[in-house]
Each structure stands twice: as structure tokens, then as C-alpha cells.
Amino acid sequence: MSIHADYAERVHQEYERFQHVTRRRFLGQASLGIGALALGGLMQADQASAAAPPDPLKGAIDPLHVAPKAKRVIFLCMAGGPSHLETFDYKPRLAEMDGKPMPESFTKGQPIAQLQGQKLNCLGPIKPFKRYGKGGLLISDYLPHIGSVADEIAVVKSMVTEQINHDPAHTFMNTGTAISGRPSMGSWVNYGLGSLSEDLPGFIVLVSDAKSRNPQPIASRQWSSGFLPSRYSGVELNAIGDPVHYVYNPPGIKKTQQEHLINAVQEMNRLRNAEHHDPEIESRIAQYELAFKMQTAVPELTDLSDEPEDVFELYGCKPGDGTFASNCLLARRLAERGVRFIHLYHRGWDHHDGMDKHLAKCTQTADRATAALITDLKRRGMLDETLIVWGGEFGRTPMSQRGIGRDHHIKGFSMFLAGGGVRGGVSYGETDELGYNAVDKICHVRDLHATMLHLLGIDHARLSVKYQGLDVKLTGVEPARVVKGLIA
């Protein structure tokens, strides 16, 4: 919104008077906060920034490289590493060898996180599997609700990754590299496609209130925009309490007063940008404008009073309870409002022991809520344009650890995709007879990223940004391929 000439003149005079004072100090002295979203951009002002489209609603890829099958992504991260051997990859031979020594031919010279030098015994699947859907997908009894939507999902049994510890594995899954500071996949998508919403960020993160044992700490750098302008970073909405800290006006402050303050700061930013043409200043301007719009959009988003009771029953949640189920419902509402990339974290899947007890707790919530999200999107006519990805940062070993438990594993694990142009009711790839190595149609994390971008209309090899003399891509410099066997 433009400001009156006399007001602009006063702002310019203030700018001249305080031109040697940093905006960080200016905001530190100001009494009115306008939200973590805007201040997050300020804190990154000194980072190296890539050029970006001036309009945040318009992406860098225009026109799209291929016809898109999906408009958005909902990435359901089971943080900690769910066991593929208790979810989607049934191994009869492993069941036969339960308690027997693991053949050395599988493990010699292989990366095994905490099992090096220990006696390795096989641990068979601790729950039966059943066939579901027209395609007869084998799915564990831990996941009967996901089994009920088997005809909508494509299970990838041959996933491989490169990092065997949690934090670097999350970094690799999110950014395509173990190097910290690179843009996350949500930021790449937000940058490439732009936003579908004028009053909500294009990339939103939801971390569930974890009531399970050993919930993995999830750092905000996992959804950072890296060297891309900070407007493309993920914005975390809190699971409990105010969705965004400080986005609302302080007591006694009217909307018009807040608007005047924001206009004043924006004018200072524009004057500064006229001198320096810094993409990060452009990001800051866009973030202030978006933060102000969020004061109206966020309360409407999180007010679930318009949801009928049968929806809460479907997801298995109560309004504002902070659970993964509640966040799945919120993800559907975000998708309806045009958010481009929605990343949910469900923590507590790191089962080195007590798997029979603790895995049941994780799957009870994740199973029902995941199936509910797929069902809800389908009945609203949104599943075909929404790509859902479900899985963790790696899998678990076929060998036992501390009794009934499994260690981290990167050589073969399972994930699934649904909606957004994905073939439903199919299984892709295989691991060996014990579930140790991916042996058929191996799918690297980079291939997953390439396929995701393809379904969104982007050629992964052409989505790049010049950084430190290199053309940097989400899929990196190693070969990556679109997994066409997953595409309808």
C-alpha cells in the first residue's frame, strides 16, 4: 500500500537522520514485533544471495519444462528412520532366520552404525503382513489404515541414501547433499514455481508435539533456503499455542498503527535497495508484506470450527492437540489455501530396542492420520494435484540390536508416494532376501528428488542457481533420473 507524500517525506527525513544506524538496531529499539517470518529474513541479511524473481508469486521456471501432474507437495517425514521390515518390505527368508547369525557375505565391509564388531543375529519381522488393494500390496499389520488406501500409493522398496546418522541423513534427504547450508527441497520448489497464495508462505513446516520416546531434535536449518533468498525458507507453524510467534499485534496496538510502522520500515528498505540492489533486501520487503497479511490469514487457517465432527473422527485428532494427526488435517487446509510445499515431521521412529512396544505407538498415529489425509484429499478432488511422499531419512537393519531393535540402515529401505500423477497400487524395486541391499530398480534420494520435480513440471537438470562459480542443483552433480515406473 502506498503512503501519503507528507508521510513519505517524514520517513525520508528519518532515513537521512538514521542512515548510519543499522536496521537491526532500528528494529531492536522498536517496541512492536511483526513476526518471526520478517525477522528471520533480517537475520540472514549478510548471507550470499542468489538472484530471484521480484514477484514471489511467480517462480524462476516460467514456462514449466514439462506438463505438470501435481501443483504441490506434502512430505510426511517419519523422523528417526522407520523399519522397512515392519512396514512395506516383507521378507519370508528373514523370518525363517530369526535369531540365527547374519551371513557375513551381507555385512562384511558394510556401513553399520553402532553394530561394528558385535555379534550379528537376524531379527525377523515382528508383525505379520497382509495383501491389500487390487494390486495385492504387502503391508504390515502395523499399518492397516494405509492398507485401506493401498490402491492410491506406490511403494518404493529400493531406496538408498548416503548418510547413516540422523542429522546428516535428514540434511541429505532435504537438500540432496550432506553439506550444511544448501537449500532444502521445499525452498527449491518454492523458488522454481513461486507461491499459489498471496497471504501464506509458499513453504510451511509442521513439527508434531512428540509424545513418543526419544523424539529426534529437528533443527530449523533443515528447511533453510541456504544461498537462495530467505523468502524461500520454510516457515514453521507451532503445533500448540500461537501458530507463529509475534505475528499478532501486541496489546493496545491497532492494525492501522502496525501498518504505518511496516510502511515506514518498508520505505527505508526500498531506499536502501535503490542504492544496493540486494536480493536479500527484496526478500525482506516481501517478507514484511507477507507477515502483515498473515495476521489475517493464520487465524482463519487454524480456526477449525468450520470442520465437521466426522473429519476429526477420520483423522483421529482434536482441534489444537498438536499431534501428527492434527497437523495432517492442517496440511490439507494449507493445501486448500495454495501452499506449495508442506513438510510434516512425525518424530520418535529411532527404535534401537523395544521396537515391539514403541513402533506400535508411532504407527497408531501415523497410520490413521496418513490414510485420512489421502482419503480427505481424494474426496475433495485434490489428490490428483497433490503429491504425497511418506518415509524417513533411512531404514533399519535386518540384524537385531539390544534384543528387539534395529540399527540405522542406508543400503535399502522403503518409502511411498501417492497422488499427483503417481501410479497407485504398485510396488517398485526390491531388496535382497534379507532386506539388506537394494538389488532391483535402485532408487537413490536424488532420483526421488528428480521424480518429485518432474511431477511438478520441472526438469531437475535445468533448475539451478549459480553459486560460488558452480551451477548448483537439488539433485547435485551425480547422475539422477526420473523414476518413470512410478508415474501414471
Buried (B, 14 or more C-beta within 10 A) or exposed (E): EEBEEEBBEBBEEBBEEEEEEEBEEBBEEEEEBBBBBBBBBBEBBEBEBBEBBEEBEEBBBEEBBBEBBBBBBBBBBBBBBBBBBBBBBBBEEBBEBEEEEBEEEBBEEBBBBBBEEEEBBBBBBBBEBBEBBEBEBBBBBBBBBBBBBBBBBBBBBBBBBBBBBBBBBBBBBBBBBBEBEBBBBBBBBBBBBBBBBEBBBBBBBBBBBBEBBBBBEBEEBBBBBBBBBBBBBBBBBBBEEEBBBBBBBEEEEEEEEBBBBBBBBBBBBBBBBEEEEBBBBBBBBBBBBBBBBBBEBBEEBBEBEEBEEEBBEBBBBEEBBBBBBBBBBBBBBBBBBBBBBBBBBBBBBBBBBBBBEBBEEBBBBBBBBBBBBBBBBBEEEBBBBBBBBBBBBBBBBBBBBEEBBBBBBBBBBBBBBBBBBBBBBBBBBBBBBBBBBBBEBBBBBBBBBBBBBBBBBBBBEEBBBEBEEEEBBBBBEEEBBBBEBBBE
